[in-house]
Amino acid sequence: MKSGLSDVFHKIASYRFQMAVPGQLSLILHRISIAGWVLLGVHLVGTVGFYWLDDKKSLSDALYMTIITITTVGYGEIVRVDSIGARLFVGLIAMCGFGTLTFLFTSLSVFFLEADLDLSLRRRRMQKQIDKLNGHYIVCGFGRVGRNVVSELAVTGRKFVVIDTNMQVIEEHSASEPGMLWLHGDAADDDVLMLAGIERAAGVFAVISDDAKNLMVSLTAKQLNAQVRVVARGHEVQNSVKIRKAGADAVVLPDFTGGMRIVSMMVRPQVLSILDDMMRSERGVRMEEVPVPANFQPRSLRSLDLQSPDYILVGIREKSGWRFNPDGDSMISPGQVLVLMATPEGCRQVEALLA
């Protein structure tokens, strides 16, 4: 039974206070368990003792006498306490029982307050970390699509903040990803996006399972930061135009793209096989793009010496179009975008060369 009581307390702790420090809660739960068993032992000793002091009374009378003695209720003695030994016994039961009861309720109070206080402190520390972010991404909606977005951002070494209204979903996944930064609230709320650092963000993912919500997130994000790139999720094809008008730079329709992918798996399986292999790569190899900064002095591709096992230059995006597999005489100038097949480290290397 002792193990069962401890299991109950541990289940309560893990459900409501997942963010609390495990060591501190375990110590408090251990104290509560010990106090509970000591209190039960005092009741048992007191019941037997009062029953022995007055054999004319029943066990229920003896138990009642023990309870009112420990709790100091004072409804009147129903068991005769005439001798010095009996009074010493009553005093001992009263002191042990009341002391244990006080310790038990104090530990219970600490149990709840400790977890709440720790959760508040963790949120404050997390907000300080968010305030230091710059060029990060905000993921609005932590459903199935949102979790996949977060996974891809984590694999490719990008900083992000998650926003969702479902606290339980956040807690379940933040337990397995202790470094994940998150906010509990409505992503369409100006204040929540401001807390997420929308003014310093590089992009916003509006991936809530409701087109109307994604439209509002896109609109709010663009109002707060006109330069931020917004990629939204849509369910209905006819809603994609409305979401774009609200401010989204791109709208992805999972049902539509899923159908296109199914066809591609049939008619061009090897192409998709390469892309799938990249997605499963332990090195985080992806098709990436690196913009050429405005202060970059135009130079030839040969002079940049873009040679590394961490990246391959696929092409250059210009206003006039694409240049695939450019030769060494191709000029690199501001306004262009280099398209690479690269690891996260490879992207950083190219960015350093262009800086």
Summary of the structure (lengths in Angstrom):
residues: 355
radius of gyration: 32.6
end to end distance: 66.7
largest distance: 110.6
contacts: 1027
relative contact order: 0.06
helix: 57%
strand: 15%
